[in-house]
Amino acid sequence: MQSTAHTMDQLFDRLGLPSGEHEIDNFIERQKPVSSGKEIYELEFFNESQKAFLKRAKMEGTDWAELTDTLDDLLRKQADIRPA
């Protein structure tokens, strides 16, 4: 079975979120860091259909799983705070 390599912009498209490079970066920066006590599919800023997709990707190991894990890692990093 061959898996399909997806990109972050495709994941954001699939989630129904703005998928331009700057929009993705802004989304991640606005949301992070997220609680280590929650799975990505439990995060409050995702709607129910987004949560269902992320849960399926993670639990069933779909071809979106690796990219979902990457997004999860990015959301758990500390916010990039720069002096004004």
C-alpha positions as CSV (number, residue, x, y, z in Angstrom):
1,M,0.0,0.0,0.0
2,Q,1.5,3.3,-1.1
3,S,0.7,6.4,0.9
4,T,0.2,9.8,-0.5
5,A,2.4,12.7,0.7
6,H,0.3,15.7,1.6
7,T,1.4,19.2,2.3
8,M,0.5,21.5,5.2
9,D,-1.6,23.8,2.9
10,Q,-3.5,20.7,1.7
11,L,-4.2,19.8,5.4
12,F,-5.5,23.3,6.1
13,D,-7.6,23.1,2.9
14,R,-9.0,19.7,4.1
15,L,-9.8,21.3,7.5
16,G,-11.5,24.2,5.8
17,L,-9.0,26.7,7.1
18,P,-7.2,29.5,5.2
19,S,-4.2,27.7,3.6
20,G,-1.8,30.4,2.4
21,E,1.7,30.2,3.9
22,H,1.3,33.3,6.1
23,E,-2.2,32.3,7.1
24,I,-1.0,28.9,8.3
25,D,1.9,30.5,10.2
26,N,-0.5,33.0,11.8
27,F,-2.9,30.3,12.8
28,I,-0.2,28.3,14.5
29,E,1.3,31.3,16.2
30,R,-2.2,32.4,17.5
31,Q,-3.0,29.0,18.9
32,K,0.2,27.9,20.5
33,P,1.3,26.7,22.9
34,V,-1.5,24.2,23.5
35,S,-2.0,22.0,26.5
36,S,0.0,18.8,26.6
37,G,-3.0,17.2,28.3
38,K,-5.1,17.2,25.2
39,E,-4.9,15.4,21.9
40,I,-4.9,17.5,18.8
41,Y,-8.5,16.4,18.0
42,E,-9.6,17.7,21.5
43,L,-8.4,21.3,21.0
44,E,-11.2,23.8,21.4
45,F,-10.3,25.9,18.4
46,F,-11.2,23.1,16.0
47,N,-14.9,22.6,15.1
48,E,-16.5,19.1,15.4
49,S,-15.9,18.0,11.8
50,Q,-12.2,19.1,12.0
51,K,-11.9,17.2,15.3
52,A,-13.4,14.1,13.7
53,F,-11.0,14.3,10.7
54,L,-7.9,14.8,13.0
55,K,-9.0,12.0,15.3
56,R,-9.5,9.6,12.4
57,A,-6.1,10.6,10.9
58,K,-4.4,10.0,14.2
59,M,-6.3,6.9,15.4
60,E,-6.5,5.0,12.1
61,G,-3.2,6.0,10.7
62,T,-4.6,7.5,7.5
63,D,-2.2,9.1,5.0
64,W,-2.8,12.4,6.8
65,A,-1.4,11.0,10.1
66,E,2.2,12.2,9.7
67,L,1.2,15.7,8.7
68,T,-1.4,15.8,11.6
69,D,1.5,14.9,13.9
70,T,3.6,17.7,12.4
71,L,0.8,20.2,13.0
72,D,0.4,18.8,16.6
73,D,4.1,19.3,17.2
74,L,4.1,22.9,15.8
75,L,1.1,23.8,18.0
76,R,2.9,22.6,21.2
77,K,6.0,24.8,20.7
78,Q,6.3,28.0,22.7
79,A,4.9,31.1,21.0
80,D,7.4,33.1,19.0
81,I,7.5,36.3,21.0
82,R,9.7,39.0,19.7
83,P,10.5,42.3,21.3
84,A,8.7,45.2,19.7
